[in-house]
Amino acid sequence: MKKSLFFAAVVAALALVSCAKEPTLEVATSYKGEEVSYEGTTLSLTVTSEHGAWTAVSDSDWVTVDPTTGEGAKAVRLIVAKNESTSARKAVVTITVKDLRQTVTINQGGHPSLNVTTTYAGEEVSYEGASIAATVTSENGSWSASTDSDWVTVSPTAGAGATSVTITVAANAAKAARSAVVTFTCADITKTVTVAQAAHPNDLIDDVTFKGGNTISWSVNGEGQYYTGIALKSSIEGYDAMMNENMPLTIIQICSGMMAGDVKTVTCPETVSYTDKACAWYFGFFGGDAIKAGETYTIFALPKAVADDNDKENYDKIVTLDFKAE
């Protein structure tokens, strides 16, 4: 009898074991292992298990799993922290239920880097203008460049990796020194180069004034007699247009009068007046254009004797001053 009962118990136990269902595990996500941003992100999973609870563990502290356990179908977040290193990295999240296991491998890009090298150390460059060479190097991202002043330009203005860059400084026509800032940016990193430029040493053309309207005025402080006038800078290619045997008669919009150290008033066309060596130039006569705010004009002064004698060898005595009408 006892043997029969024992045999029945064994059979019942085996039956229970054979009837127990095997667990299942399914992990669904749209993430396919592509490199995520260094800035960090959150990835979404759906973990589904039957006949057993699942657990999820990350092998790296920069990936947080929420929640870390569950049963049935659960939405799971993988929170990827910002990568402060320039090196890419990888983490593995392992999800298990009993003997079943699935993994999600997360790849994250490195933090961008930016470096600007130049031999220019912030010293004052010549008022005549200059070119400053620099090398811009970025990693894990592209860079861009901008300036806060239109008299400084950068070429190229964008790139990636190691790039040779030229910072071009225009001539300074003002008697005041000036500075500008060139800013290089890569992602959340910025580097700056501050450019300082000397004042123009011009002591011949002075007191340039534009108060709106169609009048620009200036003074010529030289001894002796000078021709002086003005032209839109963009209409002059260099100053070759001035250097001809008819100088200055063929120059468009140039006063044909002269400044004399021993004369208080010089007679010019009715739209131009000289008083005590000051010249006011009115644009718009003879069909000329009005003064354009934001445009740069070139004021010049040349000794009368040089012009009258067509002394081209001494044309380097011409003094010019660029003035932006603002």
Backbone bond lengths (Angstrom), bond angles and torsions (degrees), N, CA, C in turn:
res aa  C-N    CA-C-N  psi(-1)  N-CA   C-N-CA  omega(-1)  CA-C   N-CA-C  phi
1 M - - - 1.455 - - 1.523 111.02 -
2 K 1.334 115.94 -45.99 1.451 120.47 179.85 1.522 110.65 -61.77
3 K 1.325 115.65 -39.35 1.461 118.54 -179.72 1.518 110.33 -64.45
4 S 1.332 116.57 -37.48 1.469 120.19 -179.92 1.512 111.10 -65.09
5 L 1.354 116.52 -41.26 1.469 120.71 178.97 1.523 110.81 -64.80
6 F 1.321 117.06 -42.38 1.476 121.36 179.93 1.519 110.66 -62.48
7 F 1.320 115.13 -43.16 1.469 119.84 -179.50 1.525 110.24 -64.03
8 A 1.323 116.31 -39.44 1.475 120.75 179.67 1.521 111.12 -64.55
9 A 1.343 116.69 -38.98 1.472 120.97 -179.89 1.515 110.75 -65.81
10 V 1.327 115.83 -42.69 1.479 119.54 179.19 1.502 110.57 -62.15
11 V 1.297 116.87 -43.48 1.462 121.03 179.93 1.520 111.13 -62.24
12 A 1.351 115.60 -40.96 1.468 119.36 179.48 1.524 111.56 -64.62
13 A 1.337 116.33 -40.77 1.472 120.18 179.35 1.520 111.13 -63.41
14 L 1.299 115.71 -43.80 1.467 119.60 179.05 1.520 110.88 -63.02
15 A 1.302 115.58 -34.52 1.458 119.34 179.80 1.515 110.81 -67.40
16 L 1.341 115.63 -39.93 1.469 119.45 178.84 1.525 111.42 -64.40
17 V 1.326 115.23 -42.21 1.462 119.46 179.51 1.508 110.90 -62.81
18 S 1.314 116.11 -42.55 1.466 119.87 -176.98 1.520 111.14 -68.34
19 C 1.368 116.45 -24.81 1.461 119.56 -179.30 1.522 113.16 -85.47
20 A 1.372 120.76 -14.32 1.477 123.55 179.73 1.519 109.39 -65.37
21 K 1.379 117.13 134.31 1.455 122.20 -177.25 1.521 111.22 -87.44
22 E 1.321 115.36 144.71 1.465 120.90 178.49 1.520 110.00 -76.38
23 P 1.350 117.88 142.73 1.480 120.38 178.84 1.530 110.72 -70.39
24 T 1.329 115.48 157.17 1.472 121.84 174.28 1.521 108.95 -125.92
25 L 1.345 115.93 156.62 1.466 121.14 179.58 1.521 108.85 -147.09
26 E 1.307 115.39 128.49 1.462 120.70 177.21 1.522 109.14 -135.88
27 V 1.341 116.62 133.73 1.466 122.25 177.66 1.527 107.94 -121.94
28 A 1.321 116.07 121.07 1.464 120.80 -179.10 1.523 110.01 -117.71
29 T 1.343 116.70 133.15 1.468 121.55 177.87 1.525 109.32 -159.53
30 S 1.320 115.55 151.64 1.470 120.07 176.38 1.528 111.20 -85.47
31 Y 1.331 116.49 -10.59 1.466 120.47 179.15 1.525 109.66 -73.51
32 K 1.327 116.12 127.37 1.466 120.73 -175.28 1.531 113.04 -114.34
33 G 1.317 117.19 17.66 1.461 119.50 177.12 1.512 114.30 94.94
34 E 1.337 118.03 3.86 1.461 119.92 178.69 1.534 110.65 -66.62
35 E 1.328 115.52 159.83 1.461 120.57 -177.12 1.520 109.95 -72.75
36 V 1.336 115.85 125.06 1.459 119.99 177.69 1.525 109.17 -91.10
37 S 1.329 116.18 163.99 1.456 121.99 -175.73 1.524 112.09 -64.03
38 Y 1.328 114.62 147.93 1.469 120.53 174.87 1.519 110.99 -60.79
39 E 1.340 116.96 -23.21 1.464 120.67 -177.34 1.516 112.85 -70.25
40 G 1.334 116.65 -13.56 1.458 120.46 -178.10 1.513 111.46 96.70
41 T 1.313 116.62 162.44 1.463 121.08 -178.35 1.520 108.69 -165.15
42 T 1.315 116.28 177.66 1.461 121.97 173.99 1.526 108.32 -125.87
43 L 1.320 115.99 124.92 1.458 122.23 178.60 1.522 109.42 -102.09
44 S 1.320 115.26 144.74 1.471 119.75 -177.54 1.532 110.86 -110.54
45 L 1.330 115.04 135.41 1.464 122.26 175.46 1.519 108.72 -126.53
46 T 1.324 114.92 158.24 1.468 120.57 166.04 1.523 106.76 -123.06
47 V 1.336 115.69 117.22 1.462 121.36 -179.58 1.525 108.23 -105.56
48 T 1.319 116.01 125.45 1.462 120.98 -179.43 1.523 109.55 -124.88
49 S 1.318 115.83 126.11 1.477 120.14 176.70 1.519 109.79 -133.34
50 E 1.292 114.59 151.96 1.467 121.58 174.24 1.514 108.95 -129.21
51 H 1.335 114.20 144.12 1.463 121.18 176.47 1.528 111.65 62.52
52 G 1.323 116.15 36.23 1.461 118.83 175.63 1.527 110.91 163.27
53 A 1.315 115.96 148.11 1.464 121.61 177.98 1.526 109.22 -83.56
54 W 1.322 116.26 146.90 1.457 121.27 177.96 1.525 110.28 -106.68
55 T 1.307 115.74 158.36 1.463 122.46 174.39 1.526 108.22 -132.41
56 A 1.346 115.57 150.79 1.468 121.17 -179.73 1.520 109.12 -130.30
57 V 1.334 115.65 133.92 1.468 121.34 -176.80 1.533 108.78 -135.98
58 S 1.343 116.30 136.16 1.466 121.58 174.63 1.516 109.04 -99.19
59 D 1.343 116.86 142.19 1.463 119.73 178.40 1.535 112.20 -88.80
60 S 1.354 117.41 3.90 1.460 121.02 -179.46 1.519 109.60 -136.27
61 D 1.338 116.04 140.27 1.456 118.56 -176.18 1.526 113.30 -74.74
62 W 1.327 118.11 -7.82 1.465 119.71 179.25 1.520 112.83 -89.27
63 V 1.347 116.36 0.68 1.458 121.43 172.15 1.530 108.01 -120.61
64 T 1.323 115.61 120.21 1.463 121.89 -179.79 1.521 109.34 -107.25
65 V 1.359 116.23 133.16 1.460 122.00 179.50 1.525 108.76 -102.38
66 D 1.337 115.91 131.90 1.469 120.38 -179.80 1.527 109.68 -143.17
67 P 1.372 118.34 115.19 1.461 127.66 -3.90 1.526 110.92 -82.58
68 T 1.311 116.33 172.13 1.458 120.15 -177.74 1.527 112.88 -97.68
69 T 1.323 117.28 -4.88 1.467 119.82 178.76 1.518 109.40 -153.49
70 G 1.318 115.88 159.41 1.445 119.89 179.42 1.513 111.26 177.26
71 E 1.332 114.55 -178.74 1.463 120.03 179.60 1.509 107.86 -148.53
72 G 1.300 116.63 145.21 1.448 119.97 -174.18 1.516 109.60 79.72
73 A 1.320 117.51 -148.00 1.469 121.89 -179.92 1.520 109.84 -96.43
74 K 1.320 116.13 123.40 1.466 121.54 -178.53 1.528 110.50 -133.95
75 A 1.338 115.58 140.87 1.467 120.95 171.56 1.529 107.77 -82.90
76 V 1.316 115.57 131.01 1.467 121.37 -176.85 1.525 109.00 -124.50
77 R 1.326 116.35 138.20 1.471 121.17 175.95 1.528 110.28 -108.73
78 L 1.323 114.57 135.13 1.457 120.42 170.85 1.523 106.81 -108.48
79 I 1.318 116.33 109.33 1.464 122.06 -174.51 1.525 108.55 -95.55
80 V 1.357 115.48 113.67 1.460 121.65 -176.43 1.531 108.69 -98.98
81 A 1.317 116.76 121.75 1.463 121.47 -178.10 1.527 111.59 -76.90
82 K 1.313 117.29 164.30 1.462 122.82 177.75 1.525 109.78 -66.41
83 N 1.320 115.46 138.28 1.460 121.17 178.48 1.523 108.61 -92.49
84 E 1.306 118.06 113.03 1.462 122.30 -179.30 1.524 111.98 -87.56
85 S 1.312 116.98 -7.45 1.467 121.50 -179.86 1.528 110.16 -95.00
86 T 1.321 116.11 152.73 1.468 119.50 176.18 1.525 111.84 -77.46
87 S 1.320 117.66 -9.16 1.469 121.48 -179.15 1.527 110.72 -88.13
88 A 1.313 116.12 139.19 1.465 120.71 173.37 1.528 109.21 -68.24
89 R 1.328 116.82 159.22 1.461 119.58 -178.75 1.526 110.90 -146.60
90 K 1.347 114.28 166.16 1.459 120.92 -176.17 1.515 109.72 -138.00
91 A 1.328 116.05 141.94 1.469 121.69 175.86 1.528 108.49 -135.30
92 V 1.336 115.85 152.07 1.464 121.51 179.73 1.524 108.70 -123.06
93 V 1.325 115.59 126.66 1.468 122.14 173.65 1.523 107.78 -102.96
94 T 1.346 116.26 124.62 1.471 121.47 -177.52 1.523 109.36 -109.79
95 I 1.313 115.66 127.50 1.467 122.18 -179.21 1.533 107.15 -115.90
96 T 1.335 116.42 126.68 1.470 119.96 -176.36 1.518 110.90 -133.08
97 V 1.301 114.72 150.05 1.451 122.77 167.35 1.528 105.86 -140.34
98 K 1.313 115.64 112.60 1.462 122.54 -173.12 1.527 109.61 53.18
99 D 1.323 117.87 -118.18 1.465 119.60 -176.93 1.535 113.04 -92.79
100 L 1.322 116.78 1.18 1.465 120.04 -179.38 1.528 109.69 -89.95
101 R 1.317 115.70 145.67 1.466 119.60 -177.18 1.528 109.93 -148.56
102 Q 1.345 115.01 136.52 1.458 121.54 171.20 1.530 108.64 -135.05
103 T 1.328 115.68 151.65 1.462 119.61 -177.91 1.528 110.50 -127.77
104 V 1.338 114.33 153.25 1.465 122.69 172.19 1.524 106.52 -126.39
105 T 1.341 116.77 120.74 1.462 121.31 -179.74 1.528 109.18 -99.35
106 I 1.322 116.12 126.27 1.464 122.45 -176.89 1.520 109.09 -109.14
107 N 1.322 116.35 125.80 1.467 122.45 176.86 1.522 109.11 -110.98
108 Q 1.324 115.42 131.37 1.468 120.36 -178.98 1.522 110.34 -128.49
109 G 1.341 115.66 135.60 1.457 121.48 179.31 1.519 112.58 -72.87
110 G 1.327 114.90 159.19 1.459 120.49 179.17 1.517 112.02 -78.07
111 H 1.324 115.68 159.11 1.462 122.21 177.90 1.526 109.32 -67.57
112 P 1.338 118.63 136.99 1.465 119.91 177.07 1.530 111.47 -62.51
113 S 1.320 115.05 155.86 1.460 121.01 174.06 1.517 108.38 -131.99
114 L 1.327 116.57 155.97 1.463 121.72 -178.42 1.514 108.68 -145.58
115 N 1.329 115.03 132.44 1.461 120.13 178.46 1.527 109.19 -139.61
116 V 1.317 116.37 134.94 1.463 122.19 178.02 1.522 108.08 -122.50
117 T 1.332 115.99 120.65 1.472 120.11 179.36 1.526 109.37 -118.99
118 T 1.313 116.02 138.87 1.457 122.17 178.25 1.520 108.48 -159.03
119 T 1.319 115.79 150.62 1.465 120.11 176.23 1.525 110.93 -80.02
120 Y 1.330 116.78 -12.01 1.459 120.13 177.99 1.519 109.15 -71.11
121 A 1.321 116.41 127.67 1.469 120.79 -173.83 1.518 112.75 -114.39
122 G 1.334 117.45 19.07 1.452 119.67 176.83 1.514 114.59 94.73
123 E 1.336 116.74 2.97 1.461 119.39 179.43 1.532 110.49 -68.78
124 E 1.309 117.14 158.81 1.453 122.22 -178.74 1.522 110.21 -71.20
125 V 1.340 116.73 124.42 1.459 120.20 177.15 1.526 108.68 -87.99
126 S 1.320 116.29 167.12 1.455 121.64 -175.92 1.524 112.18 -64.20
127 Y 1.317 115.94 147.64 1.458 121.22 175.05 1.523 111.08 -61.63
128 E 1.327 117.62 -21.32 1.461 122.05 -179.18 1.525 112.69 -73.83
129 G 1.319 116.20 -9.73 1.454 120.21 -178.64 1.516 111.16 105.55
130 A 1.313 116.73 167.60 1.471 120.66 -177.10 1.519 109.59 -164.39
131 S 1.321 114.30 164.66 1.459 122.14 172.04 1.523 108.07 -120.59
132 I 1.309 116.41 130.01 1.463 122.36 -179.07 1.524 107.92 -114.63
133 A 1.318 116.07 125.35 1.466 121.02 179.89 1.527 109.90 -92.49
134 A 1.303 115.63 139.97 1.466 121.13 177.55 1.522 108.92 -145.55
135 T 1.317 115.24 158.75 1.462 121.26 172.91 1.518 107.83 -120.07
136 V 1.318 115.93 124.33 1.461 121.74 179.16 1.525 108.03 -108.42
137 T 1.324 115.80 124.08 1.466 121.07 -177.97 1.524 109.44 -122.82
138 S 1.319 116.06 124.77 1.464 120.54 176.26 1.523 109.42 -124.55
139 E 1.308 114.63 152.95 1.465 122.04 177.45 1.516 108.02 -132.25
140 N 1.313 116.23 139.34 1.469 122.64 179.15 1.525 112.48 62.77
141 G 1.318 117.34 30.07 1.461 119.74 178.23 1.510 111.23 167.39
142 S 1.313 116.27 162.75 1.457 122.00 177.43 1.522 109.77 -94.56
143 W 1.335 115.94 161.12 1.458 121.39 179.66 1.524 109.86 -119.33
144 S 1.331 115.57 161.00 1.460 121.57 174.73 1.517 108.16 -137.92
145 A 1.327 116.07 158.26 1.458 121.13 -177.57 1.523 110.25 -129.38
146 S 1.335 115.74 145.22 1.459 121.09 176.41 1.521 108.55 -146.03
147 T 1.337 116.34 160.81 1.461 121.10 177.12 1.522 109.12 -128.07
148 D 1.320 115.26 155.77 1.465 118.91 178.86 1.524 112.33 -96.74
149 S 1.328 117.19 6.84 1.463 121.23 -179.40 1.526 109.53 -141.94
150 D 1.347 116.24 140.11 1.459 118.24 -176.46 1.520 113.26 -77.59
151 W 1.329 118.28 -7.41 1.469 119.73 178.47 1.528 112.23 -88.27
152 V 1.310 116.41 1.65 1.467 122.24 173.68 1.520 107.83 -123.62
153 T 1.331 116.29 126.39 1.460 120.74 177.71 1.522 109.90 -123.99
154 V 1.327 115.39 156.50 1.466 122.02 -178.86 1.516 108.69 -124.30
155 S 1.320 115.99 136.73 1.465 120.31 177.07 1.525 109.53 -141.83
156 P 1.345 116.89 125.71 1.456 127.95 -7.56 1.526 111.05 -74.37
157 T 1.316 116.31 170.70 1.459 120.40 -178.60 1.529 112.67 -98.56
158 A 1.326 117.22 0.30 1.464 120.29 179.46 1.521 108.90 -157.82
159 G 1.327 115.58 158.02 1.457 119.74 178.63 1.515 110.96 178.53
160 A 1.311 115.82 -173.33 1.460 122.64 177.37 1.521 107.92 -151.11
161 G 1.323 115.84 153.68 1.457 118.54 -175.49 1.512 110.42 72.29
162 A 1.326 117.17 -146.48 1.475 122.16 179.00 1.522 109.31 -95.71
163 T 1.333 117.11 123.27 1.463 122.67 -176.06 1.515 110.18 -134.12
164 S 1.331 116.21 133.44 1.467 121.11 173.85 1.519 108.73 -80.06
165 V 1.318 116.02 131.45 1.460 122.25 -175.07 1.523 109.28 -126.44
166 T 1.337 116.30 142.02 1.456 121.46 175.06 1.523 109.27 -115.19
167 I 1.319 115.64 125.12 1.463 122.17 174.04 1.528 106.69 -100.54
168 T 1.325 116.60 115.75 1.462 121.53 -175.89 1.527 109.58 -103.54
169 V 1.328 114.99 126.28 1.463 121.93 -179.20 1.528 108.24 -107.64
170 A 1.324 117.06 121.46 1.461 121.46 -179.75 1.524 110.67 -74.85
171 A 1.331 115.80 164.09 1.462 120.80 177.72 1.527 110.25 -63.87
172 N 1.317 115.31 143.88 1.461 121.70 178.37 1.526 108.97 -99.23
173 A 1.315 116.40 113.72 1.461 120.10 -179.61 1.525 112.25 -90.00
174 A 1.311 116.67 -8.32 1.461 120.29 -177.21 1.524 111.27 -87.56
175 K 1.324 114.60 157.24 1.460 119.38 178.25 1.530 112.12 -85.61
176 A 1.295 116.32 6.86 1.463 121.16 178.40 1.525 109.78 -112.17
177 A 1.323 116.26 140.23 1.460 120.59 173.89 1.529 108.63 -66.60
178 R 1.312 116.62 160.24 1.453 119.85 -178.48 1.519 110.54 -148.22
179 S 1.313 115.46 166.10 1.466 119.92 178.76 1.517 109.04 -142.86
180 A 1.316 115.02 155.80 1.464 122.14 178.66 1.522 108.41 -143.77
181 V 1.318 115.41 156.24 1.463 120.96 -179.22 1.522 109.35 -117.89
182 V 1.329 115.23 126.91 1.456 122.02 173.66 1.528 106.93 -101.06
183 T 1.319 116.69 126.91 1.466 121.08 -176.57 1.523 109.86 -114.93
184 F 1.325 115.19 126.60 1.462 121.80 175.28 1.531 107.50 -107.50
185 T 1.325 116.18 135.26 1.457 120.83 -174.96 1.525 110.30 -131.59
186 C 1.320 115.66 135.78 1.462 122.72 171.71 1.518 107.10 -139.78
187 A 1.335 115.67 111.45 1.467 120.92 -176.39 1.528 109.12 56.07
188 D 1.337 118.21 -121.68 1.456 120.48 -178.86 1.528 112.75 -98.25
189 I 1.331 116.69 17.62 1.466 121.39 -179.13 1.527 109.58 -108.94
190 T 1.323 116.82 136.34 1.461 121.14 174.45 1.518 110.20 -128.88
191 K 1.328 115.52 143.22 1.462 123.34 173.20 1.525 106.82 -130.14
192 T 1.321 116.65 143.76 1.459 119.19 -178.08 1.531 111.26 -126.99
193 V 1.333 114.20 150.88 1.456 122.12 171.68 1.532 106.15 -125.56
194 T 1.313 116.92 119.90 1.455 121.12 179.10 1.528 109.01 -96.25
195 V 1.327 115.04 122.76 1.463 121.62 -177.17 1.523 108.93 -102.99
196 A 1.316 116.62 125.82 1.463 122.17 176.93 1.526 108.78 -110.13
197 Q 1.325 116.22 138.61 1.460 120.62 -178.82 1.527 110.79 -132.10
198 A 1.316 114.40 139.50 1.460 120.77 -178.48 1.523 111.22 -70.47
199 A 1.317 115.30 158.29 1.455 121.69 176.43 1.527 110.27 -73.45
200 H 1.321 115.72 155.72 1.464 120.84 176.00 1.534 108.72 -71.01
201 P 1.335 117.69 132.56 1.468 119.71 -177.61 1.532 112.87 -84.75
202 N 1.324 116.38 7.22 1.462 121.18 -175.82 1.528 111.26 -54.18
203 D 1.324 116.66 119.81 1.455 119.98 176.45 1.530 111.27 -119.12
204 L 1.340 116.11 12.86 1.458 120.22 178.64 1.521 110.82 -99.48
205 I 1.345 115.73 -51.41 1.467 120.32 177.98 1.524 107.83 -95.55
206 D 1.310 116.15 128.57 1.460 118.98 -172.39 1.529 109.59 -147.11
207 D 1.340 113.93 171.16 1.464 122.14 172.81 1.530 112.34 56.30
208 V 1.328 116.45 40.88 1.463 119.42 178.36 1.524 108.86 -72.46
209 T 1.325 115.74 128.54 1.464 120.29 -175.03 1.522 110.31 -138.44
210 F 1.314 115.17 135.80 1.460 121.70 172.73 1.520 107.11 -137.04
211 K 1.327 115.80 115.62 1.461 120.12 -177.17 1.527 111.32 -113.42
212 G 1.302 115.80 26.09 1.445 120.04 -177.83 1.518 110.85 94.78
213 G 1.320 115.59 176.59 1.455 118.92 -178.48 1.514 111.16 74.35
214 N 1.335 116.37 -144.67 1.458 121.02 -175.28 1.521 113.11 -117.66
215 T 1.312 117.50 22.92 1.465 118.98 -175.31 1.518 112.11 -123.30
216 I 1.332 116.28 125.80 1.459 123.65 168.42 1.527 106.32 -114.85
217 S 1.314 116.75 131.30 1.468 119.54 179.99 1.517 110.06 -121.75
218 W 1.332 116.61 153.60 1.455 122.42 178.19 1.519 109.88 -158.32
219 S 1.310 116.39 170.95 1.466 122.37 177.92 1.515 109.74 -122.36
220 V 1.328 116.06 150.72 1.455 122.66 172.25 1.524 107.24 -116.62
221 N 1.329 116.07 123.45 1.460 120.48 -171.06 1.518 114.25 -105.56
222 G 1.322 117.33 12.14 1.457 119.52 -176.37 1.515 113.69 -79.37
223 E 1.323 115.89 159.73 1.459 121.41 173.40 1.527 108.83 -83.89
224 G 1.318 116.41 148.65 1.445 119.50 -179.25 1.512 111.38 86.23
225 Q 1.312 116.51 -161.62 1.456 122.09 -173.81 1.533 110.47 -109.31
226 Y 1.338 114.93 138.94 1.459 121.97 -177.56 1.515 109.93 -134.18
227 Y 1.296 116.35 142.54 1.448 121.02 161.58 1.525 106.22 -85.15
228 T 1.330 116.34 142.43 1.460 119.61 177.23 1.521 109.06 -144.43
229 G 1.304 116.32 153.95 1.459 120.02 -179.00 1.517 110.66 -174.99
230 I 1.311 115.29 -170.89 1.463 120.16 -174.33 1.524 109.63 -147.79
231 A 1.303 116.64 149.75 1.462 121.91 176.77 1.514 109.05 -149.64
232 L 1.322 116.41 152.58 1.461 121.12 175.54 1.524 107.99 -64.57
233 K 1.321 116.22 123.90 1.466 120.16 -173.35 1.526 112.30 -58.18
234 S 1.323 116.60 -39.09 1.462 119.05 -177.05 1.520 112.57 -67.17
235 S 1.348 117.48 -16.27 1.456 120.05 179.38 1.523 112.05 -87.28
236 I 1.325 115.78 -3.85 1.466 120.22 -178.77 1.514 109.22 -113.20
237 E 1.298 118.29 121.77 1.462 121.71 175.70 1.520 107.30 -90.92
238 G 1.330 115.02 103.63 1.464 119.30 -170.33 1.514 106.46 63.41
239 Y 1.291 115.81 -138.54 1.453 119.86 172.56 1.526 109.52 -127.87
240 D 1.325 117.03 18.72 1.456 121.12 -179.73 1.526 111.58 -61.71
241 A 1.349 115.97 -30.19 1.457 118.68 -179.09 1.522 111.54 -62.69
242 M 1.338 116.06 -24.68 1.459 119.93 -179.10 1.534 111.62 -84.83
243 M 1.310 115.46 -24.45 1.459 119.37 -170.79 1.523 111.00 -86.94
244 N 1.310 118.18 73.74 1.455 121.30 178.93 1.523 109.20 -143.78
245 E 1.314 115.51 168.66 1.461 119.55 -170.91 1.518 113.06 -68.52
246 N 1.332 116.91 -16.10 1.453 119.62 178.52 1.520 112.58 -95.51
247 M 1.302 116.16 9.33 1.462 121.65 179.87 1.526 109.43 -55.48
248 P 1.308 122.12 129.82 1.466 124.44 1.09 1.512 112.77 -103.77
249 L 1.341 117.89 18.44 1.456 120.98 -170.09 1.508 113.54 -65.11
250 T 1.353 119.06 -27.56 1.461 120.44 -175.91 1.525 112.80 -91.96
251 I 1.309 117.65 -0.44 1.471 119.75 -178.62 1.522 109.47 -76.97
252 I 1.313 115.65 126.13 1.457 120.22 -179.66 1.525 109.38 -70.11
253 Q 1.322 116.94 137.33 1.462 123.86 176.25 1.521 111.79 58.71
254 I 1.304 117.72 46.86 1.462 120.86 176.06 1.522 109.13 -123.89
255 C 1.280 115.84 131.96 1.457 120.95 -179.00 1.526 109.84 -64.45
256 S 1.332 116.60 133.17 1.455 119.90 -179.23 1.520 112.31 -91.22
257 G 1.325 116.30 3.75 1.464 119.45 177.58 1.505 110.93 -80.71
258 M 1.312 116.51 -177.36 1.456 119.93 179.73 1.513 109.62 -138.29
259 M 1.308 114.79 155.57 1.450 121.28 177.77 1.524 107.32 -101.06
260 A 1.297 117.71 134.33 1.461 120.72 -179.66 1.514 109.84 -129.42
261 G 1.326 115.37 133.78 1.449 119.82 -178.79 1.517 113.47 -63.91
262 D 1.330 116.72 -22.28 1.450 119.34 -178.00 1.524 112.50 -106.20
263 V 1.319 116.40 13.99 1.457 120.45 -178.76 1.529 108.81 -124.62
264 K 1.313 117.09 134.64 1.459 120.85 -179.90 1.526 111.80 -85.46
265 T 1.339 116.28 -32.86 1.453 119.63 -178.28 1.519 109.54 -134.35
266 V 1.318 115.72 134.29 1.456 121.42 178.74 1.518 107.78 -118.43
267 T 1.315 116.36 133.97 1.457 120.85 -178.70 1.529 110.03 -84.18
268 C 1.328 116.35 129.95 1.466 122.99 179.18 1.520 107.83 -131.07
269 P 1.311 118.10 -179.04 1.464 118.73 173.31 1.519 110.31 -53.13
270 E 1.321 116.03 156.26 1.463 120.10 -170.65 1.528 113.26 -61.40
271 T 1.303 116.62 -21.29 1.465 118.59 -179.28 1.520 112.19 -89.97
272 V 1.322 117.42 0.04 1.457 121.23 179.63 1.518 107.79 -125.66
273 S 1.299 117.79 133.93 1.459 119.37 179.34 1.512 110.82 -127.59
274 Y 1.326 116.63 137.08 1.457 123.10 173.89 1.521 107.22 -114.45
275 T 1.265 117.10 125.55 1.460 120.72 175.77 1.518 109.03 -135.85
276 D 1.292 116.32 119.42 1.462 121.37 179.85 1.524 110.80 51.42
277 K 1.308 115.13 49.19 1.466 122.86 175.88 1.528 113.36 68.09
278 A 1.334 116.64 19.49 1.460 120.04 174.97 1.511 108.75 -109.88
279 C 1.294 117.40 136.56 1.462 121.52 -177.65 1.519 109.68 -116.28
280 A 1.328 115.66 129.34 1.464 120.44 173.13 1.522 107.87 -113.46
281 W 1.294 117.16 122.25 1.465 120.98 -175.15 1.519 108.93 -106.99
282 Y 1.325 116.20 123.40 1.454 121.24 -179.73 1.524 109.32 -102.70
283 F 1.322 115.54 120.69 1.463 120.72 178.76 1.525 109.46 -87.49
284 G 1.279 116.54 148.94 1.448 120.99 176.27 1.518 112.59 116.44
285 F 1.341 117.57 -15.24 1.461 117.71 179.32 1.520 109.59 -80.60
286 F 1.293 116.06 157.00 1.458 123.03 -177.23 1.536 111.28 56.01
287 G 1.323 116.26 28.90 1.461 119.64 177.51 1.516 113.99 79.60
288 G 1.329 117.79 10.46 1.460 120.28 -179.91 1.521 111.92 -71.46
289 D 1.308 116.01 163.27 1.462 120.21 -179.75 1.516 111.09 -77.01
290 A 1.312 115.25 152.11 1.451 120.55 172.96 1.517 109.76 -72.91
291 I 1.315 115.61 162.05 1.466 119.81 178.17 1.523 109.24 -63.04
292 K 1.304 116.25 135.11 1.456 121.87 -178.38 1.523 109.19 -107.96
293 A 1.321 115.49 114.04 1.463 119.13 177.92 1.512 109.90 -59.65
294 G 1.326 115.82 136.93 1.456 121.31 -178.91 1.514 113.53 92.89
295 E 1.350 117.11 -15.22 1.463 120.31 177.65 1.531 110.35 -84.28
296 T 1.326 114.95 155.57 1.463 120.80 177.81 1.528 109.05 -103.70
297 Y 1.328 115.41 132.77 1.463 122.34 179.75 1.526 109.09 -116.23
298 T 1.321 115.22 150.02 1.465 121.11 178.14 1.530 109.20 -108.70
299 I 1.326 115.10 119.08 1.462 121.55 174.63 1.527 106.97 -97.50
300 F 1.325 116.98 137.66 1.453 118.46 -179.24 1.527 110.50 -132.31
301 A 1.310 115.29 156.91 1.467 122.11 173.43 1.526 107.12 -141.87
302 L 1.339 115.84 134.36 1.460 121.35 -177.41 1.530 108.73 -138.95
303 P 1.320 117.79 133.09 1.471 118.99 177.89 1.525 110.67 -53.30
304 K 1.339 116.00 134.05 1.461 121.28 -177.06 1.528 111.83 -58.85
305 A 1.304 116.82 -38.54 1.462 119.61 -177.16 1.517 111.61 -63.43
306 V 1.327 116.77 -38.44 1.462 120.93 179.89 1.517 110.17 -63.66
307 A 1.352 115.64 -45.25 1.462 119.47 -178.71 1.523 111.26 -68.31
308 D 1.336 116.37 -45.41 1.463 119.53 -176.77 1.526 112.42 -64.80
309 D 1.322 117.11 -33.29 1.460 121.13 -178.87 1.524 112.55 -88.46
310 N 1.347 116.03 1.55 1.474 119.85 -175.68 1.526 110.88 51.42
311 D 1.327 114.70 40.99 1.469 121.01 -176.26 1.527 108.81 -82.42
312 K 1.321 115.07 79.46 1.468 119.20 -174.66 1.516 113.01 -63.03
313 E 1.312 117.48 -28.13 1.461 119.78 -178.88 1.528 110.95 -65.84
314 N 1.311 116.28 -20.48 1.461 120.03 -179.52 1.529 112.50 -106.88
315 Y 1.338 115.47 13.29 1.457 117.66 179.34 1.528 111.92 -66.17
316 D 1.331 117.11 -13.56 1.464 118.06 176.56 1.530 111.00 -68.98
317 K 1.335 116.61 -6.19 1.465 120.20 177.79 1.524 111.67 -81.25
318 I 1.318 116.57 -4.48 1.459 118.98 176.29 1.526 108.57 -64.97
319 V 1.304 116.62 136.17 1.472 122.79 178.38 1.509 107.12 -111.17
320 T 1.304 116.82 129.79 1.457 121.22 179.85 1.513 110.29 -123.34
321 L 1.306 115.02 152.12 1.453 121.32 177.22 1.517 107.85 -142.88
322 D 1.323 116.37 121.74 1.459 120.84 177.21 1.519 109.79 -85.04
323 F 1.313 115.54 135.87 1.466 120.60 -176.88 1.520 108.89 -135.49
324 K 1.329 115.92 125.54 1.455 120.33 179.16 1.523 109.19 -94.65
325 A 1.314 116.21 123.75 1.456 121.32 -179.03 1.519 109.65 -77.81
326 E 1.310 116.45 108.55 1.466 120.93 -177.62 1.520 109.84 -132.05
